[in-house]
Amino acid sequence: MIAFLGQGRMGVPMARRLTEAGHKVTTWRRGTGVSVAEAVAGADLVITMLRDPVAVREVLTAALPGLRPGATVVEMSTIGPDAIRELRALLPASVRLVDAPVLGSVAPAADGTLTVLAGGDLSGLGDVLSVFGTVRECGPLGAGAAMKVAVMSALVPAQVLVAETYAYGEAHGVDRDALADVLSGTPLGVLAERLRTPAPETRYALGLAAKDLALAAWPDAALATAARRRLQEAEAAGLGDQDVTAIAAYVGGRSAHRAVPVNPATVPATNGFYSHAVRVGDMLYVSGQAAVDSRGEVVGAGDMTVQAEHVFQGLARILADQGAGFEDVVFVRTYLTNMDDRVAYGQVRRKYFPGTPPASTTVEVSKLFMPGLLLEVDAIVALP
């Protein structure tokens, strides 16, 4: 039996193809009243097709009580190689893990023409994965996830580039169709045609494109970083659920926002009442970070060292998402529930600010927003 976890735009047609190919498939989606552990109970193969690394970790953690020894988990979302390594550590050694993200959108998912980028031990999986399209073996575990992020770090910025090209032409009186016709004779021809008229239906959501580029954040990724910021601006303007080609209509300046919310997929999601950070120009304002995990539970209750490490690791991920590091932090504010903990806190903080420290303020407060929290840290960052 196959348990397919995730029934979004891609998950529905992919699960349907498995059923049509004769496989016994149980599907799961949020809000059905069925637990993840119940959905995977007895399954030989578990497939995940979810939005981001946080969602995958959350769902597979919930699945652990139902996973049988000897089962195989095939992770087909776009979550990057770091998240795959975390999943390997999360899952029991008796459960095989394969990463197999796909290239292609909703229509290829429906007709079985996706490209499956697979990493890890694929023995016995050929009949299943080939249902989705062409399977490309990329190497050991994590290689498929890395390949997918590498490909998207080229394809998505190229679409933003074409959108900016159209905006430049419009600003200088160049007819868009004429420009698209000229571009059709260049290597950018396919993308130029795709963005000539933004797609009315969502094949690849703009918000997912921004998420995919966030996974590709690394210090030298100048073009991908710039494209990600452009997509984040469009997402903040309300275009996140539209097709990524909507960026062509946005770039002309019709929906520009100065304040851009930043909510990286690499840190647990907020409760929806705030963003992890907001970027304005070259400045980043980071909300108070506390020791709370992806399940909304306090980490290291009563242990300042554990909580401080969790807070600074989360802050590090937010900085990396914006191409920054701790050397770019200009101000830190710390709230402690007991000033006597400042020595243990300071020992951790010095690991992340080994040189000249930033400007800072430390205050004692009677309590924080969840029982068991000992500190909260916010920051202001000058982006590179």
Disulfide bonds with the S-S distance in Angstrom:
none
